[in-house]
């Protein structure tokens, strides 16, 4: 396999330099399932696990490889296996908050992605507030979001919904497709240029796998039906997977998620809700809570109907979530720094003990 086709570029080449003299080669994570990875390398497809040292040094879940990551591996092509010894810095990450082993952690859903297709169904699944949440995380990831409205054949007024989405979520393209009927997929294919990575995210049953099959032109991924009474589907994709397209593009498919708790910062929120933050800047008081204060531009816009109440409540909810997350992240950084300091102290004590045994120090 050619590394450039897999997305390798100067950024990753520079960060791989420390591994050049360790008899390691670059690999990209193509699949992740229960601590076992499938990686793509110039030596072909290999099954990999992290080394014992890698596992020992990892301090939380986000330190482990995820689909789309570039890693340094010791390859054993004759065994079709490899050992992962290092994780290269990520250019972008699409993450959510997850509770793992009783702790709140960052769960990386896809790494080193250039674009995110945020898929929503034009049936009972359509939820503008959920799309806002996905877009906020997408902007924060470093990738460019595109809203894909699937099942256009089930909607009587597609154009009005596209207008509503684009009027609400500024600066993000919205495309309507019918993956089942293979209609409207050509604009999606245009994003798949050689070496570029696109991730598909959305709820279960929205048709992500069907979209990928339609773009490929053949059935590679298993698909499933949704329940007619509530438009909800089963998780036909049960793990994250990287798919290489014949033209050189790369797509990452992910399991459906009913809800996604935000893992982002204020920058992503500002990108999605720039209109609300611009209004807030017109309030009389800099610390306006947009409640009962006089000359509140937000309340005036709500009263005049210029600002949708549901959109404002979505903004407030996400803002509170970000503040709570920032507090947890600060606590996490403090714990990490404390562990690092304790490790240095322990190492110092060991070195001093050796010197004392040699009689060099008292």
N, C-alpha and C positions, 0 to 999 in steps of 0.2 A: 504494500500500500504506500502511496506517495504522501509524505507528511503535509505538503501544502494543500492537497486535496482534503485532508483531515482538519484543516484550519490553522496549521502551523505558520507562524510569521516571525518577524524580527523581535517582537515583544517577548515571545516564549523562548526564542533562541538565546536572547541575552540572559534570561533568568535560568537557563539550563546550564550555563557555563560552569557553575560550581560542581556539576555532576560529570563534566567531560572526562575527568581523569579517574573516575571511579568504575569504569567499565559498565556504565549504565546507558540505556537508550531511552528516547522519548516515547511515550505512549499516551493515547487518549482514552478516557473511560467511556466505553460504549454502552455498558449495562451494569447495573448495581442491584444485587439481590442477596440479602442476608449475609453481608460481609464478604461476599464473593463477587469479583468483578470480571467483566469481559473487556479487554483492552484491544485497541487497534494499534499496530506498530508497522514499521517497514518490514518486519519479519513475519507479518501476518496477524491473524486474530489469535489471542492467547487468553487463558484463564489466569487470573491473578488474585493474590491476597497481599495485605500489607505485612511488612516485616514486624518482628517483635519490637524492635527499637522504635519504629514508626508508631505502633500502637501505644507504647509506653510514653512517648513524647506528646502524643495528642492529648489536649486538655479538655476538649469538648467535641460534640458531634460535628460541628462545622469544620474541624481540623481534618476530618477524614475525606477521602475523595468522593465526588459526586459525578453524575453523568455530565460529560462535557469537559471535565477537568483534564489538564495535562499533568502527567506524572513521570517520574524517573524510575525505570524498572530494570531489574536484572532478568534478562530474557533467557528462556530455555526452549528454543523453537522445536528441538527434537522431542520435547515433552508437551509442547503446546501450552506451556505454563510460564509464569513470571512472578516475581516478587516486587512489590512496590516499596521503594525506599525514600521517595520524596514527592512532595506536592508542589507544583509551580504556582506562583501568584496568579490570581484570577483577574481577568480583564473586566468581567461582569458576573453578577450572581443574582439569580432570582430565588429569593428565600422567603420562608414563612416562619412564624413562631410555632414551636412544637413543644409539648411536654414529654420528655424522654427520661425514663428512670426517675420520675418525680421531680425533675428540674426543667425549668424553662430554657430552651436552647434554640439557636438558629438552625433550621433545617434547610440546607441548600437543595432546591429542586432541580436546578440546571445551572451550569457554569459556562462561562466564556461564550455567551450567546450574543448575537448581533441584533436579533429581532425577536419579538414575542407576539405570536398570534393568540389573542385573548378570545376564546371561542365561546359564544353564547347562542342558545337555540331560540329561534323565533317561534317557539311554542310556549308551553307553560313555564319553561325554564327562564325566559327573558326577565332580567332583573337589572335595572339601570344602576341601582345602588351597588350591587355586587361588581358590576363592570367598573364603576368608579374606584372601588377598592383594589381591583386587579391592576388598573391603570396606574394608581399611585405606587404600587409595589414595582411595576414594570419600569416606570421612570426612574425610580431609585436604584434599580438593578444595573443601570448603565446601558441597557438595551432599548431599542425603539419599539414602542407598542403599536400594534395594528389590531383593530377590533374586527373580528370575523363573525358575522351573524349567519349562522347555518339554519337550514330547514326553511329557506325562503319560500319553498313550495307550499308550506303550511300557513303562510301569512297572507292576508288579503291586502295589506297596505304597507309593503316593504319600504317604499320611498319615504313615507312619513316617519317611520321608526328610524331610518338612517338620518333624517334631518334632525330628529330629536336627540339622537346620540351625538352627532357632530356639533349640535348647538350647545349641548350640555358639557361635553368633554372636548375642550378646545385643542386644536393642533394634532389630533389623532384621526387617522383615516378609518372609516368604517366601510366594510365590504360585505355585501349579501351574497351567499352562495347556497346551493342545494347539493350537498355532497352525494346524497342518495341518487339524484338524477344527473350528477356530474355536470352541473351548470354553475358558471361563474368562477371556476377554479383557475382559469388562465392568469388573472391578475395576481393570484397567490404564487403561482409558479415563477413569476417574474422576480420575486424576491429571492429565489433560490439560485444564487450565483455561485460559481466554484469557490470553495473554501469558506463560505458564509454559513452561519449556524442559526437556525430558527427553532424556537421552542413553542410547542402548543400547550396552552393551559386552559382549563375550564372545568365545569362540573361534570360529573359522570352522566353519560347519556346525551351530551351535546353533539357528539359525532366527530370527535377529534381523530379517531382511528379511521373512520370512513373518509374524512377529508384527506388524510395521508394516502390511503389507498387510491382515492380518486386522482390525486396529484401524481402518484406513481404510475397509474394506468393499469395496475394489477393488484390483486388482493394479497397483501403481505401481512396485514395485521388483522387479528380476530375482532369482529364487531358484534354488538348485541342490540337487541330491541329495547325500547323504553316502554314503561307502563302507560297506557293510554290515558288513565284517569288523573295522573299527576305529572306526566312527562319526565319521570325520573328513571334513570337507568342503572344497571349494574356496572361495576368496575371491570370492563372487559380488558383494559390494560391494568395489570397488577404491579408493574414495576416500570421505572424510567428506562428509556431505551433510545439510543442514537441510531438513526437510519441514514445511510448514504444513498443519495439520489444519483441516477445515471449521469446527470449533467454536472456533477461535482458539488451540488448543494447538500447541506446536512440538516436533518430535522430531528428534534428530540421530542418524543411522545411521552406524556406523563399520565399517571392514573388520575381519574376524576376526583375532585374535592368538593364536598358539599359546601363547606365554608373555608375561608383562608384567613387566619389571623395575621395582621400586618406585621412585617419585619422591615422597617424602612426608617427614613428620617424626614425632617421638615422639608428637605429639597424636593422629594417625591410628592409630598402633599401640595407644595406650592405649584408644581408643574400641572397637577390635576385641577386644583381649585384656585387658579390664579385670579379668576374674576371675583371670588369672595374676598381674597386677601387684598385686592385692589380696592374693593368697597370698604374694607376695614380701615384702610389707610385714610379714608375720608371722614372717619368719625371724629368728633370734637376731641375726645380724650384718647391718648395713646394706649391706655390700659382699659379701654372700653370692653366690657364683658358681653356687649350686644344683647342686653336684657332690658333694663328700664332706664338706662342712661339717656340724657337729652342729646339731641342731634346725633343719633346713631344711624349711620348710613345703611347698616345692615337691616335694621328694623324698618327704615323707610322703604328699602327695596322690597322687603317681604310684604309690607302693607300695600305697595303699589303693584305687586305681582311681577316685578322685574327679577326677583330671585325666588326660585322654587323652595318651599319650606322643607321638602324632603331632601333636597340637595344640601341645604344648609345643615340639617340635622346629621346627614352623612358626614359632612365636613367636621362638625363638632365631635362626633363619635370617633372618627379617625384621629383627630387631634388629641383627644384624651388618651386613646390607645398608644399614640406615639410618646406622649409624656410618661405614661406608665412603663412603656418599653425602655425609654431612655434611662429611667431610674434603675430598672433591672440590669441594663447593660453596664451602667456605672458600677453597680455592685459586683457584676461579673468581672469587670476589669480589675477592681480592687482585689478580688479573690485570686485572679490570675497573677497579679503582681506579688501578692503575698506568697503564693506557691513558688514563683520564680526566685524571690528573695530567700525563702527557706531552702531551696535547692542550692543556691550559692553558698549559704551559711554551712550547709551540710558538706558541700565539696571542700570548702575552706577547712573545716574541722578534720576531714579525712587527710588532706594534704599536710596539715599541721601535725597530725598524729604520726604520719610517716617520717616527717623531719625530726620529731621528738625521738622516735625509735632509732634513728640514725645518729642521735646526739647532736644534730645541727642546731636545734633550738631547745630551750629549757621548758 
